[in-house]
Amino acid sequence: LTIQPAVLEAVMGNAEFSGRGFLARFLYSLPGSTVGHRRYEVGRVSPEIEAAYNQLQDTLLAIEDTGEARTIKLTPEAHKESKRFAEALEPRLLSDLEEIEEWAGKFHGQIMRIAGIIHCCLYGRDAAKEPVSLDTIQRAEAIGGYFLEHALAASRIGGLADRPEEKDAKYILKRLEVDGRMELSKR
């Protein structure tokens, strides 16, 4: 989904979405604005990159659906790294990642799905025959680091990281701005 920051703020502020874990299921990307630096014409993707991308798409789409789940296994080194990552993540749910606890609680699973995607891109139809390598897990963790930073930023946009007093103050300020008044009743 590609949405504007104002829409993201409204979605993040929806108590029903957040209370049901809906917001914890997305990987967020909040790229910086390019306004003022955009170019009218941009360079073309090189023919080699375009061909490699098309070949990868064809390879992945050619994997037949047998109707049975295929299990991708990890090398012992990859398993050890996956375990290390999960065990290092868990205490962070009560400290620096507390503001996005629901999202961060699913973070290890997201890393493993990213690793699975990378692995399938590398091995295509033979992905279930080859174990996931340590390098693939580490690449997935690096990609995951990007999404972690953006999940934190998204939570700040939606005010999820705010203390209750801050949320109340922002609400009052917003009401004053919307109504154009200088005071509000306590109610």
N, C-alpha and C positions, 0 to 999 in steps of 0.2 A: 504494500500500500504506500502510496506517496501522498502525503497530506501536508497542509500548511501548519506552521507552528501554532496558530490560534486554534485549529481543529484538534491538534495533539493536546493542547492545554485543556480543551473542553472534555476530551475523551479521558485524559488522565484525572480530571477532577470529578468524573462520574463515579460515585461511591458504589453503585451496583457493579460496574465493570471491575473496579479494583477489589471489591469484596468477594467476587467470585473467581478471582485468579486470572481473569481474561487478559489483563495488561501484562502479566508475567510470561505470556506465551510468545511474545514478539521479540525479535532482534531489532534494536533501534539503530538508526543511522541519522545523525543530524549534521549534515555537512554545512560548513560555513557559507554565507552568502557570497555570490560572485558578482553581485550588482556593482557596477562601476568598473569591472574588470573583464566583462564578457566581450568576446570577439564575434563579429558578424559571421565570419567564415572560420571554420576549424579544420584542421588537417584530417585527411582520410586515414582510416585504419589501414595499416600495411597489408598488402595481399597475402603475405605469409601468415600473419596473425589471423586474418579473416578465414583463411583456408584451414588453419589449425583449429579454430573455434568451430567451424562448420563440421570438420571431421570428428571432433569430440562429441558434438551434438548427435551426429549420425551414429556414432559408436554406442552412445548411451541409449538412444532411442531404439537401436537394433537389439537390445537385450530383451529376449523374449520373457514374457510373463508366464511362468510355469504354473501359477496358481498356488505355489508353496513358498513360504518364507525361506529366505536364504540367510544363514548366520555368517556374520563376518567376525572372525576371531582376531585377537591381538597377539603380537609376539610377547614373550615374557617381559622384555624391556618396555614395550608400550604399555602393558598392563601395570607394571611397576610405576610408570610415570602417571598413568591415569589415576591410580590409587593415591599417589603423592599429591596430585592436584586436588582431588576430592577431599582428602584429609586436611589440606592447607586451606581450602575454601570454607569448610564447615565452621570453624571458630570465627571467621570473618562475618558470618551472618549475624553475629551478636555485637560486632564492633563496626568497622568501617563500611560494611555493606548492609547495615541494619535498615537504612532508609529504603533499600530495594530488596528486602529480605525475600519476598515472594519470588521476584525475578531471579535473584541470585541463588535461591534454592533449586532452581531449574538449570542453572548455568552449566554444571558439569554435564548434564544430559545434552545441552546444546553443543558443548564442545565435542562430545562423542558423535553427535549427528554431523557436525562439520567434518570431523575426521572421516566419517563414513562416506561423505560426499567426495572428499579429496581422494579417498581410497578407490572409490568407484570410477572417478575420472582417470586415475592412474591405470587401473586394471580392467575396466570395462566388464565384460561378461565373466571374466575370471576372478572378479573381486572376492567371491566367496571361497576361492581356492587358495588365495594368498592371505597371510595374516597382515593386519595393520601394523605398520612399522612405528618405531619410536619417533622417527623424523615426521611422519604424518601426524602423530599426536601433538608434537611440538608446534607444527605449522597450524594446527587447529587451535591450539592455545593462543598463538600469536594473533590469529584472526579474532578469536574470542575476546582478547584484550581490547580490541577496537570496539566491539559491541558492548563490553562492560562499561567503558568510558561513556559511551553514548546512552546507555541505559541510565546511568547516573545523571547525565545531563537532561534526559527526558523526564526523569522524576522531579528534577528541580523546576523544569518548565511547568509541570502540572502541580507543583506545590506539595508533592508527596513527601518531600524531605523536610518540609516545614514543621516546626513544633506547633501545637494547637493554638498558642497565643499568636504566633505569626499568621496562621491561617485566618484567625478571627480579625486581626488587624488588616490583612489584605482584603477580606470581605467588606469590612467597614469602609475602607478607602475606595474600593470599587463601587459600592453603593453611593457614596458621596459623589464620585465622578459621574456615574450614570445619571443620577437624579439632579446633578448640578446644585446640590444644597451644601450648606456649610455645617449642618448638624443633623443628627439622626436621633430618634427616640431609642431608649434602651431596648424596647421590644423589637 
